[in-house]
Amino acid sequence: MLEGKKILLGVSGSIAAYKAAILTRLLVKAGAEVKIVMTSAAKDFVTPLSLSTLSKNPVLSDLSENDSWANHVMLGRWADIMLIAPLSANTLAKMAAGLCDNLLMAVYLSATCPVVVAPAMDEDMWEHGSTRKNLETISGFGNQIIPVEEGELASGLVGKGRMAEPEAILTWLNGFFLQKNELAGKKVLITAGPTYEPIDPVRFIGNHSSGKMGVAIAEEMRNRGADVTLVLGPSNISVAAGINIIKVKTAAEMFEASQSIFSDTDIAVMSAAVADYTPVNTASEKIKKTEDDLSVHLTKTADILKTLGSQKKNGQLLIGFALETNNEKENALKKLESKNADLIVLNSLNDAGAGFGHDTNKITIFDRSGNSYPFGIKSKKEVAIDIVNSIINLLHA
Ligand code: CTP
């Protein structure tokens, strides 16, 4: 599975850095092409000479060497995946904060390929609140984390924090590339986030959607090798590299952006919370509070999912969402039919932890053969995996 794969290995300063040598040997043996960037702290634990000999490539460490500049941008573009192993608490904190004080960080910040990290630290550091928060932050950026192992630590204590063994990292990478190919060559359109419908230059009609669910689906689709375009309403959420983003504000803009690429799309997932109504007129100046009552005349927006459903050709898959507060199943099935979708993902606002703003969601997926698949409450990233798996099952059906 790793034959011909380009792996950019980042090595940071941790006692586990000696395992980078074993890891490099395993990767090269499996047929991967390995380039290595290490921090200066990592050199205290493993020598550049060992790593360059094993990888058969020069090891880079500084932003410039002998008056020549190390092209960090091209390294991140060259790689199929960037693996940071070991990831020290210090480099983790820099990744979370976006610091750029060495070549490894410059490469990381400019990498357009997926990034996976294998943390290594003592148990107390591993359990520290800032480590927990930093891991959550970098995972929110779309980076993947290979779980640490429990066992004997450099301090002599026994506990959590050991870097995954090189063999376990190899297995993880094999799984990644196996999964990655599932959607290779597929073009995917995803709508996400809210829309804002302007009333005047300072006010709008919006909703509580954060865009988290749609972004998690976009990232999972990308992880499986799809060419993903995300049409994203107003949202501050960060999106992992390698996804084409079209930023929009209104329902009309979202409609136009989706419509313009749908015919060239294999899979479309409409997860946005699109405004159903928009003001007929937008005041050009701020509306002053001169009247006791104010009416804003609203008109229906175009239903993007329904329009795409009416244009859908053989071989295209269309997935919609249904957010319901009552008669959930009945309403979801109605939407499946009336919008000509292939799957409807129902989330009910009656389920604790589901819907807007939460990091978790609870869904049931309905297909056109009358099947329904209920899932338990999970993180939005895990829910995205379930949704993408259901779409892949449908592709193979
Ligand atoms: N949707 C859309 N364009 C709209 C409205 C909704 O593409 N103008 C999509 C949503 O992205 C979602 C699905 O339609 O995939 C269902 O959205 P939802 O708000 O649950 O239902 P509505 O169709 O708006 O119907 P209602 O508000 O009556 O429940």
Residues whose N, C-alpha, C, O or C-beta is under 5 A from the ligand:
A	BS01	CTP	M270 S271 A272 A273 V274 A275 D276 T301 A302 D303 I304 L305 G320 F321 A322 L323
